[in-house]
Amino acid sequence: MRKSRFTEEQIIRVLKEHAAGASASDLCRKHGISDATFYKWRSRYGGMEISEARKLKALEEENRKLKKLLAESMLDVSTLKEMLGKNF
């Protein structure tokens, strides 16, 4: 996945500017982002504080690692079953 040019803190600051009354199109022009990016950020980070965004990122990273471990263990199990099946 492509790394964003903006950190969670910067994204939340942009969204807070919008909540304070700035229009979405003005913010997009000011920060050099597309309308689609702004609305994607708003759906994902809307109403969050910076600490909550950090927790979300940490949880997503942990989830990614756990999924990788699960896939590797399932591969090991299937390989062992296949090897046992050939022996008998």
DRENFI-985492 format. One record per atom (N, C-alpha, C): residue in three letters; atom name; x, y, z. Coordinates in nm, 4 decimals, always signed. Layout:
<node res="ALA" atom="CA" xx="X" yy="Y" zz="Z"/>
...
//
This chain:
<node res="MET" atom="N" xx="+0.0835" yy="-0.1172" zz="+0.0000"/>
<node res="MET" atom="CA" xx="+0.0000" yy="+0.0000" zz="+0.0000"/>
<node res="MET" atom="C" xx="+0.0887" yy="+0.1244" zz="+0.0000"/>
<node res="ARG" atom="N" xx="+0.0458" yy="+0.2249" zz="-0.0738"/>
<node res="ARG" atom="CA" xx="+0.1242" yy="+0.3468" zz="-0.0885"/>
<node res="ARG" atom="C" xx="+0.1197" yy="+0.4287" zz="+0.0398"/>
<node res="LYS" atom="N" xx="+0.2349" yy="+0.4831" zz="+0.0765"/>
<node res="LYS" atom="CA" xx="+0.2417" yy="+0.5657" zz="+0.1969"/>
<node res="LYS" atom="C" xx="+0.1864" yy="+0.7041" zz="+0.1673"/>
<node res="SER" atom="N" xx="+0.1069" yy="+0.7546" zz="+0.2575"/>
<node res="SER" atom="CA" xx="+0.0456" yy="+0.8853" zz="+0.2417"/>
<node res="SER" atom="C" xx="+0.1468" yy="+0.9969" zz="+0.2643"/>
<node res="ARG" atom="N" xx="+0.1265" yy="+1.1091" zz="+0.1970"/>
<node res="ARG" atom="CA" xx="+0.2118" yy="+1.2253" zz="+0.2190"/>
<node res="ARG" atom="C" xx="+0.1774" yy="+1.2928" zz="+0.3506"/>
<node res="PHE" atom="N" xx="+0.0597" yy="+1.2643" zz="+0.4022"/>
<node res="PHE" atom="CA" xx="+0.0096" yy="+1.3302" zz="+0.5218"/>
<node res="PHE" atom="C" xx="+0.0052" yy="+1.2327" zz="+0.6390"/>
<node res="THR" atom="N" xx="+0.0416" yy="+1.2818" zz="+0.7562"/>
<node res="THR" atom="CA" xx="+0.0306" yy="+1.2004" zz="+0.8773"/>
<node res="THR" atom="C" xx="-0.1124" yy="+1.2088" zz="+0.9290"/>
<node res="GLU" atom="N" xx="-0.1442" yy="+1.1235" zz="+1.0239"/>
<node res="GLU" atom="CA" xx="-0.2777" yy="+1.1279" zz="+1.0829"/>
<node res="GLU" atom="C" xx="-0.3052" yy="+1.2624" zz="+1.1487"/>
<node res="GLU" atom="N" xx="-0.2018" yy="+1.3180" zz="+1.2108"/>
<node res="GLU" atom="CA" xx="-0.2180" yy="+1.4478" zz="+1.2771"/>
<node res="GLU" atom="C" xx="-0.2546" yy="+1.5569" zz="+1.1768"/>
<node res="GLN" atom="N" xx="-0.1868" yy="+1.5566" zz="+1.0619"/>
<node res="GLN" atom="CA" xx="-0.2158" yy="+1.6558" zz="+0.9591"/>
<node res="GLN" atom="C" xx="-0.3568" yy="+1.6374" zz="+0.9028"/>
<node res="ILE" atom="N" xx="-0.3962" yy="+1.5132" zz="+0.8830"/>
<node res="ILE" atom="CA" xx="-0.5296" yy="+1.4841" zz="+0.8303"/>
<node res="ILE" atom="C" xx="-0.6360" yy="+1.5346" zz="+0.9272"/>
<node res="ILE" atom="N" xx="-0.6171" yy="+1.5075" zz="+1.0543"/>
<node res="ILE" atom="CA" xx="-0.7153" yy="+1.5499" zz="+1.1542"/>
<node res="ILE" atom="C" xx="-0.7201" yy="+1.7017" zz="+1.1636"/>
<node res="ARG" atom="N" xx="-0.6051" yy="+1.7692" zz="+1.1491"/>
<node res="ARG" atom="CA" xx="-0.6060" yy="+1.9164" zz="+1.1488"/>
<node res="ARG" atom="C" xx="-0.6859" yy="+1.9714" zz="+1.0315"/>
<node res="VAL" atom="N" xx="-0.6735" yy="+1.9091" zz="+0.9141"/>
<node res="VAL" atom="CA" xx="-0.7496" yy="+1.9524" zz="+0.7974"/>
<node res="VAL" atom="C" xx="-0.8989" yy="+1.9325" zz="+0.8234"/>
<node res="LEU" atom="N" xx="-0.9344" yy="+1.8200" zz="+0.8814"/>
<node res="LEU" atom="CA" xx="-1.0757" yy="+1.7925" zz="+0.9102"/>
<node res="LEU" atom="C" xx="-1.1308" yy="+1.8875" zz="+1.0160"/>
<node res="LYS" atom="N" xx="-1.0476" yy="+1.9265" zz="+1.1118"/>
<node res="LYS" atom="CA" xx="-1.0923" yy="+2.0230" zz="+1.2131"/>
<node res="LYS" atom="C" xx="-1.1133" yy="+2.1605" zz="+1.1513"/>
<node res="GLU" atom="N" xx="-1.0305" yy="+2.1959" zz="+1.0522"/>
<node res="GLU" atom="CA" xx="-1.0524" yy="+2.3218" zz="+0.9810"/>
<node res="GLU" atom="C" xx="-1.1887" yy="+2.3209" zz="+0.9124"/>
<node res="HIS" atom="N" xx="-1.2224" yy="+2.2056" zz="+0.8544"/>
<node res="HIS" atom="CA" xx="-1.3521" yy="+2.1921" zz="+0.7882"/>
<node res="HIS" atom="C" xx="-1.4658" yy="+2.2038" zz="+0.8904"/>
<node res="ALA" atom="N" xx="-1.4480" yy="+2.1432" zz="+1.0058"/>
<node res="ALA" atom="CA" xx="-1.5503" yy="+2.1505" zz="+1.1107"/>
<node res="ALA" atom="C" xx="-1.5651" yy="+2.2932" zz="+1.1632"/>
<node res="ALA" atom="N" xx="-1.4571" yy="+2.3714" zz="+1.1546"/>
<node res="ALA" atom="CA" xx="-1.4616" yy="+2.5094" zz="+1.2013"/>
<node res="ALA" atom="C" xx="-1.5312" yy="+2.6019" zz="+1.1025"/>
<node res="GLY" atom="N" xx="-1.5605" yy="+2.5509" zz="+0.9827"/>
<node res="GLY" atom="CA" xx="-1.6366" yy="+2.6311" zz="+0.8891"/>
<node res="GLY" atom="C" xx="-1.5747" yy="+2.6512" zz="+0.7526"/>
<node res="ALA" atom="N" xx="-1.4540" yy="+2.6051" zz="+0.7293"/>
<node res="ALA" atom="CA" xx="-1.3910" yy="+2.6195" zz="+0.5982"/>
<node res="ALA" atom="C" xx="-1.4568" yy="+2.5237" zz="+0.4993"/>
<node res="SER" atom="N" xx="-1.4694" yy="+2.5662" zz="+0.3748"/>
<node res="SER" atom="CA" xx="-1.5327" yy="+2.4799" zz="+0.2753"/>
<node res="SER" atom="C" xx="-1.4354" yy="+2.3702" zz="+0.2310"/>
<node res="ALA" atom="N" xx="-1.4910" yy="+2.2588" zz="+0.1888"/>
<node res="ALA" atom="CA" xx="-1.4099" yy="+2.1444" zz="+0.1486"/>
<node res="ALA" atom="C" xx="-1.3247" yy="+2.1775" zz="+0.0267"/>
<node res="SER" atom="N" xx="-1.3827" yy="+2.2471" zz="-0.0700"/>
<node res="SER" atom="CA" xx="-1.3068" yy="+2.2784" zz="-0.1913"/>
<node res="SER" atom="C" xx="-1.1894" yy="+2.3727" zz="-0.1619"/>
<node res="ASP" atom="N" xx="-1.2088" yy="+2.4694" zz="-0.0713"/>
<node res="ASP" atom="CA" xx="-1.0992" yy="+2.5591" zz="-0.0335"/>
<node res="ASP" atom="C" xx="-0.9872" yy="+2.4825" zz="+0.0368"/>
<node res="LEU" atom="N" xx="-1.0247" yy="+2.3913" zz="+0.1253"/>
<node res="LEU" atom="CA" xx="-0.9236" yy="+2.3119" zz="+0.1956"/>
<node res="LEU" atom="C" xx="-0.8468" yy="+2.2222" zz="+0.0995"/>
<node res="CYS" atom="N" xx="-0.9172" yy="+2.1636" zz="+0.0042"/>
<node res="CYS" atom="CA" xx="-0.8518" yy="+2.0769" zz="-0.0933"/>
<node res="CYS" atom="C" xx="-0.7504" yy="+2.1558" zz="-0.1750"/>
<node res="ARG" atom="N" xx="-0.7876" yy="+2.2735" zz="-0.2164"/>
<node res="ARG" atom="CA" xx="-0.6978" yy="+2.3580" zz="-0.2943"/>
<node res="ARG" atom="C" xx="-0.5777" yy="+2.4015" zz="-0.2096"/>
<node res="LYS" atom="N" xx="-0.6045" yy="+2.4395" zz="-0.0852"/>
<node res="LYS" atom="CA" xx="-0.4988" yy="+2.4883" zz="+0.0048"/>
<node res="LYS" atom="C" xx="-0.3944" yy="+2.3806" zz="+0.0345"/>
<node res="HIS" atom="N" xx="-0.4415" yy="+2.2569" zz="+0.0563"/>
<node res="HIS" atom="CA" xx="-0.3509" yy="+2.1487" zz="+0.0974"/>
<node res="HIS" atom="C" xx="-0.3073" yy="+2.0599" zz="-0.0193"/>
<node res="GLY" atom="N" xx="-0.3601" yy="+2.0855" zz="-0.1388"/>
<node res="GLY" atom="CA" xx="-0.3180" yy="+2.0097" zz="-0.2563"/>
<node res="GLY" atom="C" xx="-0.3688" yy="+1.8670" zz="-0.2597"/>
<node res="ILE" atom="N" xx="-0.4936" yy="+1.8473" zz="-0.2208"/>
<node res="ILE" atom="CA" xx="-0.5535" yy="+1.7137" zz="-0.2237"/>
<node res="ILE" atom="C" xx="-0.6784" yy="+1.7178" zz="-0.3101"/>
<node res="SER" atom="N" xx="-0.7250" yy="+1.6009" zz="-0.3519"/>
<node res="SER" atom="CA" xx="-0.8462" yy="+1.5951" zz="-0.4324"/>
<node res="SER" atom="C" xx="-0.9688" yy="+1.5903" zz="-0.3411"/>
<node res="ASP" atom="N" xx="-1.0839" yy="+1.6180" zz="-0.3997"/>
<node res="ASP" atom="CA" xx="-1.2089" yy="+1.6103" zz="-0.3239"/>
<node res="ASP" atom="C" xx="-1.2324" yy="+1.4690" zz="-0.2723"/>
<node res="ALA" atom="N" xx="-1.2019" yy="+1.3702" zz="-0.3567"/>
<node res="ALA" atom="CA" xx="-1.2223" yy="+1.2303" zz="-0.3168"/>
<node res="ALA" atom="C" xx="-1.1365" yy="+1.1953" zz="-0.1957"/>
<node res="THR" atom="N" xx="-1.0133" yy="+1.2434" zz="-0.1950"/>
<node res="THR" atom="CA" xx="-0.9240" yy="+1.2174" zz="-0.0818"/>
<node res="THR" atom="C" xx="-0.9797" yy="+1.2800" zz="+0.0449"/>
<node res="PHE" atom="N" xx="-1.0266" yy="+1.4031" zz="+0.0320"/>
<node res="PHE" atom="CA" xx="-1.0820" yy="+1.4708" zz="+0.1494"/>
<node res="PHE" atom="C" xx="-1.2002" yy="+1.3930" zz="+0.2070"/>
<node res="TYR" atom="N" xx="-1.2921" yy="+1.3502" zz="+0.1215"/>
<node res="TYR" atom="CA" xx="-1.4104" yy="+1.2801" zz="+0.1714"/>
<node res="TYR" atom="C" xx="-1.3767" yy="+1.1407" zz="+0.2233"/>
<node res="LYS" atom="N" xx="-1.2719" yy="+1.0784" zz="+0.1669"/>
<node res="LYS" atom="CA" xx="-1.2270" yy="+0.9492" zz="+0.2198"/>
<node res="LYS" atom="C" xx="-1.1692" yy="+0.9685" zz="+0.3594"/>
<node res="TRP" atom="N" xx="-1.0904" yy="+1.0763" zz="+0.3759"/>
<node res="TRP" atom="CA" xx="-1.0363" yy="+1.1083" zz="+0.5081"/>
<node res="TRP" atom="C" xx="-1.1496" yy="+1.1343" zz="+0.6064"/>
<node res="ARG" atom="N" xx="-1.2501" yy="+1.2082" zz="+0.5630"/>
<node res="ARG" atom="CA" xx="-1.3596" yy="+1.2430" zz="+0.6526"/>
<node res="ARG" atom="C" xx="-1.4363" yy="+1.1185" zz="+0.6964"/>
<node res="SER" atom="N" xx="-1.4545" yy="+1.0234" zz="+0.6048"/>
<node res="SER" atom="CA" xx="-1.5257" yy="+0.9008" zz="+0.6435"/>
<node res="SER" atom="C" xx="-1.4425" yy="+0.8143" zz="+0.7371"/>
<node res="ARG" atom="N" xx="-1.3105" yy="+0.8194" zz="+0.7215"/>
<node res="ARG" atom="CA" xx="-1.2244" yy="+0.7348" zz="+0.8042"/>
<node res="ARG" atom="C" xx="-1.1886" yy="+0.8004" zz="+0.9373"/>
<node res="TYR" atom="N" xx="-1.1524" yy="+0.9287" zz="+0.9352"/>
<node res="TYR" atom="CA" xx="-1.1016" yy="+0.9959" zz="+1.0546"/>
<node res="TYR" atom="C" xx="-1.1981" yy="+1.0976" zz="+1.1138"/>
<node res="GLY" atom="N" xx="-1.3166" yy="+1.1115" zz="+1.0575"/>
<node res="GLY" atom="CA" xx="-1.4103" yy="+1.2129" zz="+1.1050"/>
<node res="GLY" atom="C" xx="-1.4446" yy="+1.1961" zz="+1.2520"/>
<node res="GLY" atom="N" xx="-1.4318" yy="+1.3015" zz="+1.3299"/>
<node res="GLY" atom="CA" xx="-1.4647" yy="+1.2981" zz="+1.4719"/>
<node res="GLY" atom="C" xx="-1.3568" yy="+1.2410" zz="+1.5611"/>
<node res="MET" atom="N" xx="-1.2443" yy="+1.2015" zz="+1.5040"/>
<node res="MET" atom="CA" xx="-1.1369" yy="+1.1430" zz="+1.5844"/>
<node res="MET" atom="C" xx="-1.0442" yy="+1.2508" zz="+1.6386"/>
<node res="GLU" atom="N" xx="-0.9823" yy="+1.2172" zz="+1.7485"/>
<node res="GLU" atom="CA" xx="-0.8731" yy="+1.2975" zz="+1.8020"/>
<node res="GLU" atom="C" xx="-0.7425" yy="+1.2320" zz="+1.7580"/>
<node res="ILE" atom="N" xx="-0.6332" yy="+1.3014" zz="+1.7747"/>
<node res="ILE" atom="CA" xx="-0.5033" yy="+1.2507" zz="+1.7293"/>
<node res="ILE" atom="C" xx="-0.4660" yy="+1.1216" zz="+1.8013"/>
<node res="SER" atom="N" xx="-0.4934" yy="+1.1137" zz="+1.9310"/>
<node res="SER" atom="CA" xx="-0.4586" yy="+0.9925" zz="+2.0065"/>
<node res="SER" atom="C" xx="-0.5390" yy="+0.8722" zz="+1.9575"/>
<node res="GLU" atom="N" xx="-0.6645" yy="+0.8949" zz="+1.9212"/>
<node res="GLU" atom="CA" xx="-0.7466" yy="+0.7861" zz="+1.8687"/>
<node res="GLU" atom="C" xx="-0.6944" yy="+0.7377" zz="+1.7341"/>
<node res="ALA" atom="N" xx="-0.6477" yy="+0.8303" zz="+1.6511"/>
<node res="ALA" atom="CA" xx="-0.5928" yy="+0.7929" zz="+1.5209"/>
<node res="ALA" atom="C" xx="-0.4660" yy="+0.7093" zz="+1.5377"/>
<node res="ARG" atom="N" xx="-0.3841" yy="+0.7446" zz="+1.6360"/>
<node res="ARG" atom="CA" xx="-0.2628" yy="+0.6659" zz="+1.6624"/>
<node res="ARG" atom="C" xx="-0.2986" yy="+0.5251" zz="+1.7080"/>
<node res="LYS" atom="N" xx="-0.4000" yy="+0.5141" zz="+1.7932"/>
<node res="LYS" atom="CA" xx="-0.4439" yy="+0.3823" zz="+1.8385"/>
<node res="LYS" atom="C" xx="-0.4970" yy="+0.2999" zz="+1.7215"/>
<node res="LEU" atom="N" xx="-0.5725" yy="+0.3652" zz="+1.6321"/>
<node res="LEU" atom="CA" xx="-0.6253" yy="+0.2962" zz="+1.5153"/>
<node res="LEU" atom="C" xx="-0.5126" yy="+0.2422" zz="+1.4287"/>
<node res="LYS" atom="N" xx="-0.4104" yy="+0.3229" zz="+1.4065"/>
<node res="LYS" atom="CA" xx="-0.2975" yy="+0.2796" zz="+1.3243"/>
<node res="LYS" atom="C" xx="-0.2253" yy="+0.1621" zz="+1.3899"/>
<node res="ALA" atom="N" xx="-0.2079" yy="+0.1668" zz="+1.5218"/>
<node res="ALA" atom="CA" xx="-0.1412" yy="+0.0575" zz="+1.5932"/>
<node res="ALA" atom="C" xx="-0.2230" yy="-0.0706" zz="+1.5851"/>
<node res="LEU" atom="N" xx="-0.3539" yy="-0.0584" zz="+1.5975"/>
<node res="LEU" atom="CA" xx="-0.4398" yy="-0.1760" zz="+1.5880"/>
<node res="LEU" atom="C" xx="-0.4391" yy="-0.2352" zz="+1.4470"/>
<node res="GLU" atom="N" xx="-0.4376" yy="-0.1502" zz="+1.3466"/>
<node res="GLU" atom="CA" xx="-0.4317" yy="-0.1995" zz="+1.2094"/>
<node res="GLU" atom="C" xx="-0.3007" yy="-0.2725" zz="+1.1827"/>
<node res="GLU" atom="N" xx="-0.1922" yy="-0.2204" zz="+1.2359"/>
<node res="GLU" atom="CA" xx="-0.0621" yy="-0.2853" zz="+1.2195"/>
<node res="GLU" atom="C" xx="-0.0599" yy="-0.4210" zz="+1.2909"/>
<node res="GLU" atom="N" xx="-0.1136" yy="-0.4254" zz="+1.4112"/>
<node res="GLU" atom="CA" xx="-0.1199" yy="-0.5521" zz="+1.4848"/>
<node res="GLU" atom="C" xx="-0.2070" yy="-0.6530" zz="+1.4104"/>
<node res="ASN" atom="N" xx="-0.3181" yy="-0.6073" zz="+1.3559"/>
<node res="ASN" atom="CA" xx="-0.4081" yy="-0.6943" zz="+1.2808"/>
<node res="ASN" atom="C" xx="-0.3373" yy="-0.7508" zz="+1.1573"/>
<node res="ARG" atom="N" xx="-0.2599" yy="-0.6667" zz="+1.0879"/>
<node res="ARG" atom="CA" xx="-0.1851" yy="-0.7121" zz="+0.9712"/>
<node res="ARG" atom="C" xx="-0.0861" yy="-0.8214" zz="+1.0092"/>
<node res="LYS" atom="N" xx="-0.0151" yy="-0.8037" zz="+1.1211"/>
<node res="LYS" atom="CA" xx="+0.0820" yy="-0.9038" zz="+1.1668"/>
<node res="LYS" atom="C" xx="+0.0139" yy="-1.0342" zz="+1.2041"/>
<node res="LEU" atom="N" xx="-0.1002" yy="-1.0254" zz="+1.2722"/>
<node res="LEU" atom="CA" xx="-0.1725" yy="-1.1461" zz="+1.3118"/>
<node res="LEU" atom="C" xx="-0.2256" yy="-1.2227" zz="+1.1908"/>
<node res="LYS" atom="N" xx="-0.2733" yy="-1.1508" zz="+1.0914"/>
<node res="LYS" atom="CA" xx="-0.3205" yy="-1.2169" zz="+0.9697"/>
<node res="LYS" atom="C" xx="-0.2073" yy="-1.2893" zz="+0.8994"/>
<node res="LYS" atom="N" xx="-0.0903" yy="-1.2284" zz="+0.8990"/>
<node res="LYS" atom="CA" xx="+0.0263" yy="-1.2906" zz="+0.8364"/>
<node res="LYS" atom="C" xx="+0.0650" yy="-1.4177" zz="+0.9115"/>
<node res="LEU" atom="N" xx="+0.0655" yy="-1.4121" zz="+1.0450"/>
<node res="LEU" atom="CA" xx="+0.0970" yy="-1.5307" zz="+1.1258"/>
<node res="LEU" atom="C" xx="-0.0035" yy="-1.6429" zz="+1.1017"/>
<node res="LEU" atom="N" xx="-0.1306" yy="-1.6072" zz="+1.0939"/>
<node res="LEU" atom="CA" xx="-0.2345" yy="-1.7073" zz="+1.0695"/>
<node res="LEU" atom="C" xx="-0.2153" yy="-1.7734" zz="+0.9341"/>
<node res="ALA" atom="N" xx="-0.1874" yy="-1.6946" zz="+0.8313"/>
<node res="ALA" atom="CA" xx="-0.1673" yy="-1.7505" zz="+0.6979"/>
<node res="ALA" atom="C" xx="-0.0476" yy="-1.8445" zz="+0.6954"/>
<node res="GLU" atom="N" xx="+0.0608" yy="-1.8057" zz="+0.7620"/>
<node res="GLU" atom="CA" xx="+0.1792" yy="-1.8910" zz="+0.7662"/>
<node res="GLU" atom="C" xx="+0.1516" yy="-2.0210" zz="+0.8404"/>
<node res="SER" atom="N" xx="+0.0787" yy="-2.0142" zz="+0.9507"/>
<node res="SER" atom="CA" xx="+0.0496" yy="-2.1362" zz="+1.0266"/>
<node res="SER" atom="C" xx="-0.0457" yy="-2.2273" zz="+0.9493"/>
<node res="MET" atom="N" xx="-0.1409" yy="-2.1688" zz="+0.8772"/>
<node res="MET" atom="CA" xx="-0.2315" yy="-2.2510" zz="+0.7956"/>
<node res="MET" atom="C" xx="-0.1551" yy="-2.3196" zz="+0.6832"/>
<node res="LEU" atom="N" xx="-0.0570" yy="-2.2524" zz="+0.6272"/>
<node res="LEU" atom="CA" xx="+0.0268" yy="-2.3122" zz="+0.5236"/>
<node res="LEU" atom="C" xx="+0.1083" yy="-2.4274" zz="+0.5805"/>
<node res="ASP" atom="N" xx="+0.1625" yy="-2.4093" zz="+0.7001"/>
<node res="ASP" atom="CA" xx="+0.2389" yy="-2.5160" zz="+0.7659"/>
<node res="ASP" atom="C" xx="+0.1503" yy="-2.6377" zz="+0.7924"/>
<node res="VAL" atom="N" xx="+0.0302" yy="-2.6145" zz="+0.8402"/>
<node res="VAL" atom="CA" xx="-0.0619" yy="-2.7242" zz="+0.8702"/>
<node res="VAL" atom="C" xx="-0.0979" yy="-2.8005" zz="+0.7431"/>
<node res="SER" atom="N" xx="-0.1281" yy="-2.7276" zz="+0.6370"/>
<node res="SER" atom="CA" xx="-0.1641" yy="-2.7963" zz="+0.5132"/>
<node res="SER" atom="C" xx="-0.0457" yy="-2.8750" zz="+0.4569"/>
<node res="THR" atom="N" xx="+0.0741" yy="-2.8230" zz="+0.4714"/>
<node res="THR" atom="CA" xx="+0.1933" yy="-2.8946" zz="+0.4262"/>
<node res="THR" atom="C" xx="+0.2140" yy="-3.0217" zz="+0.5070"/>
<node res="LEU" atom="N" xx="+0.1967" yy="-3.0136" zz="+0.6391"/>
<node res="LEU" atom="CA" xx="+0.2105" yy="-3.1332" zz="+0.7234"/>
<node res="LEU" atom="C" xx="+0.1044" yy="-3.2376" zz="+0.6906"/>
<node res="LYS" atom="N" xx="-0.0177" yy="-3.1957" zz="+0.6672"/>
<node res="LYS" atom="CA" xx="-0.1250" yy="-3.2910" zz="+0.6302"/>
<node res="LYS" atom="C" xx="-0.0929" yy="-3.3595" zz="+0.4993"/>
<node res="GLU" atom="N" xx="-0.0404" yy="-3.2841" zz="+0.4065"/>
<node res="GLU" atom="CA" xx="-0.0053" yy="-3.3415" zz="+0.2770"/>
<node res="GLU" atom="C" xx="+0.1069" yy="-3.4435" zz="+0.2926"/>
<node res="MET" atom="N" xx="+0.2063" yy="-3.4123" zz="+0.3738"/>
<node res="MET" atom="CA" xx="+0.3169" yy="-3.5043" zz="+0.3952"/>
<node res="MET" atom="C" xx="+0.2709" yy="-3.6311" zz="+0.4671"/>
<node res="LEU" atom="N" xx="+0.1816" yy="-3.6168" zz="+0.5654"/>
<node res="LEU" atom="CA" xx="+0.1290" yy="-3.7352" zz="+0.6348"/>
<node res="LEU" atom="C" xx="+0.0457" yy="-3.8210" zz="+0.5440"/>
<node res="GLY" atom="N" xx="-0.0269" yy="-3.7593" zz="+0.4532"/>
<node res="GLY" atom="CA" xx="-0.1103" yy="-3.8337" zz="+0.3596"/>
<node res="GLY" atom="C" xx="-0.0290" yy="-3.9166" zz="+0.2635"/>
<node res="LYS" atom="N" xx="+0.0886" yy="-3.8722" zz="+0.2264"/>
<node res="LYS" atom="CA" xx="+0.1744" yy="-3.9451" zz="+0.1330"/>
<node res="LYS" atom="C" xx="+0.2419" yy="-4.0649" zz="+0.1996"/>
<node res="ASN" atom="N" xx="+0.2642" yy="-4.0560" zz="+0.3310"/>
<node res="ASN" atom="CA" xx="+0.3345" yy="-4.1641" zz="+0.4019"/>
<node res="ASN" atom="C" xx="+0.2477" yy="-4.2868" zz="+0.4176"/>
<node res="PHE" atom="N" xx="+0.1171" yy="-4.2699" zz="+0.4215"/>
<node res="PHE" atom="CA" xx="+0.0314" yy="-4.3866" zz="+0.4463"/>
<node res="PHE" atom="C" xx="-0.0294" yy="-4.4338" zz="+0.3224"/>
//
